[in-house]
Amino acid sequence: MERGFGGISMNIGRSITITAVLLLVVSTLPVASADWQYQKLIEIDHNKVAADLADFPVLINLASDSDLAAHAQDDGDDIVFTNSANTVKFDHEIEYFNGTTGELVAWVRIPSLSSTTNTTIVMRYGNLGCGSQENATGVWDDNYRLVQHLEETSGTHYDSTQYGNDGTKSGEVTQDATGMIDGADTFGGSTDYVNCGHDTSLDITDAITISAWVKPGESDSYQTIVEKASY
């Protein structure tokens, strides 16, 4: 069961702390290829990475981008992330894309993220004839048992992992709240929560890592973020 404000993820078997949001420097590059006409260079500041990481999901969050708005498909299906040489395609998940403003919230699995040198990746777009390039479950390896971004404004909260631990709201949960990244839920009391079921993938006995954006309404009482129980 998950309770939270903003995106939620559980990473089993690894404990990773990044003390600051990764700094992304985005710059436009010339024509990419005959199929993908445009590309941008994205540089990840190594000073924001505490230790070298492998297969780490990095958040790409652009408040607006006129180039994406002008040249990408309206639903962002043609957006692709690759290594700097454009030879390796990275798994990515688009949490949100606005084709009018170019606003983008995407998660990209970076095979190798350095703590000593900046990591450069490329975002390619401008292929109006291709289908969706996403592979959401590929972003989150089998250590991730539950990833919910809470961006849905009604109905089911979908799990991005291979386990399909989708959530259903209970109580007076408001699903269209403003979150730190994209959407969020507002929980008004102890009877408000998102029920993610009892799949065996959540029967975890080892150490776990839980990550969530949470904005408490008060700080002088016990607040539950995540709970595993029988209801």
QUITANOR-V988254 format. One line per field, one symbol per residue. ss: DSSP state (A for helix, B for strand, O for the rest). A space follows every 10 residues. Layout:
# QUITANOR-V988254
ss = ???
This chain:
# QUITANOR-V988254
ss = OBOOOOOBBB BBOOOOOOOO OOOBBBBBBO OOOOOOOBBB BBBBOAAAOO OOBBBBBBBB BBOOOAAAAA AOOOOOOOOB BBBOOOOOBB OBBBBBBOOO OOOBBBBBBB BBBOOOOOBB BBBBBOOOOO OOOOOAAAAO OOOBBBBBOO OOOOOOBOOO OOOOOOBBBB OOOBBBBBOO OOBBBBOOOO OOBBBOOOOA AAOOOOOBBB BBOOOOOOOO OOOOOBOOOO O
